[in-house]
Amino acid sequence: MKVVVFGASGMVGHGALRAALLDDGVTEVVAVGRGPLGVGHPKLREVAHADFTDLAPIADELAGADACFYCLGVSTTGHSAEVYRRVSYDFPLAAARLLSAGNPDLTFTYVSGAGTDSTEQGRVAWARVKGRTENALLALDMRAYMFRPGWIRPVDGAVSRTPLYRTIYRLTSWLYPAAHRLVPDRVTTTALLGRSMLAAVRLEGAGPHILSTRDINRLGA
């Protein structure tokens, strides 16, 4: 299995990358990013690219992919609505369109979040954008799975690139064991997310195609 990972330098992407590298069924991992990851592994090949709206220059590097784990994202904090829309909609759609062209068996996993608005009509801006992205991805000729995790606990060295989120995770990490016992369907980990993406590939297009935290934890167990 050849897996392409977008956003491998981020917290969620770290989990997806690690799961792919550890899985015996994955023979090649292509990580697309703007800079080096600092990770050495015989399966891993890094592809540097700057314009995520135009992936044509690296199309040959991505050809023949069996799966794409799309974990690239940006926080609404400190970014304009236009930047958020570009990163959260334009970027993943460009990746999906290129990878799925002539490849309907591609499995594309997209990480949105709990509260994503499939109607695209709600009052919360980020949820509308994510809902629009999900709907557009699900309409493409490929095997698409939308991941909507709630509280994600970073493990195995995963670290958020957003300073505010890093502080929140540090201050609330002690709550995770209790939350896992009391509301297990609302909390997950980066490791479970990564493993559940691989499990989704092996569903071969079967549903569900919008995955809640409960689905993520079940698949990743």
Salt bridges, closest charged atoms under 4 A:
ASP23 OD1 - ARG202 NH2 2.78
GLU28 OE2 - ARG45 NH2 2.41
GLU61 OE1 - ARG45 NH1 2.21
GLU82 OE2 - ARG85 NH2 2.63
ASP90 OD1 - ARG85 NH1 2.87
ASP105 OD1 - ARG143 NH2 3.37
GLU134 OE1 - ARG148 NH2 2.58
ASP156 OD2 - ARG18 NH1 3.21
ASP185 OD2 - ARG214 NH2 2.76
ASP215 OD1 - ARG218 NH2 3.76
